[in-house]
Amino acid sequence: MRKLLLCVLCGLMCMPNALAMDLSLKEAVDKIVAESNDLKSAEANIKKAKAQLSAVNANRWMSIDGNVSYMNLINVKDPRNHNGVEIPSDIGAILGSVIPLNEIPDNIFSAGVQITQPIYTFGKIGNAVDAVHDAIDMSKSAKELTLREVKYAAANLYWTAKMTDGIVAASQKDLDNARAARKKLTAAGRANRSNLIKIESDIATKEINVSDAQFNRDTAYRMLKIMAGIDETEDVVLTDDFPNSFEPLEQKELKSNPEWDIYQRQIKMYESNASSKRAGGFPTLAAVGKYDYYSMGTDAGNLFDKEGSQSAYWGLALKVPLFNGGLHSANATIEAMNAENARQDLDKSKKLKTEEYNTAVNKYKHLCDNLSKLNEAHTLAQKAYDVSANRFGAGQTSAIELSDVSSALYQMDMALLSAKYNILMAGESVKKLGE
């Protein structure tokens, strides 16, 4: 039993990543999308735009206003005397039908309700509603644009972290080669001083390269974990590798883009706003109705014990703006110029995004065409190193030559990693622009 336990412990010690989280590109992208603050803000903007629609739509429906008031009249000449105050003739004519004129209605209660229903506004409300609908569509397109940017950034984080794994491996291999050369030199019992100094210098430099590569790898992984909402102390294994070959990419005409949708909706919104502002100078037809109740007396306690006075009316009201100094026309012109600016921005965006898309497609094709040549060059650099290492082991070449060949192989390792990374990111750029 003790032997079995020891075997299990040894197995766990030899498998440091056994409990690590496996993370594919798709899983990383999904996690980063779910954690994105930018996307959450974009979703909040959609909800805000919908709330604005409800606010503007409210102008279509009737408004009901109620009022309740209580007043106590004061004898200014003798505040202590609530009765016997002379009543002006115009007020007396109103109050005479309710209470005797020899008494002062020093307590007055009133309550009423007024209803207004717009009937026709010549486009003030309708165009405002259309503008908010366009604003909602704009916010949705903005969310789509943000989603594409977040997915691109997530892929960049993933492949950057994966590339740092490759850089660490290449740097460690380069260091191991230098140490192997030193071992051959000392084992042969012919440790030429200049060769030994050169190799020791190379080892020191390559140890720094490994240390830098490990630091960059840890930084890249930490950033990936932060953006994906993964605990920084958790080990992560990136399961997707750099492909050895890439599928050809078909170049299509770029016909749509979320940024273009935003500008197109923005143009329509400004045009609707201009029509709404212009309609502000036109009449407004509305149905109105009002009911009021009055109760007056000398005693506040019996205001509701007696019959009060009531009045009501209903009808149509036409509100006609006569002069406002050109306010509505000026506001309409401002919105119209905003629409014109949006048209110019749309035209510029179409040119730039089309060029950016074509450049990404051409870059993808260009890098794919060069990849086979780069693989061939890498193979030759590996063979050159192997030959030079064998010659060095046989004492037929110097450490300087071996160092040059080793450096060339290391540079080819870096170039191959960089090329694959650039191809992948060029493909991600095409997705971001053309999906």
Disulfide bonds with the S-S distance in Angstrom:
none
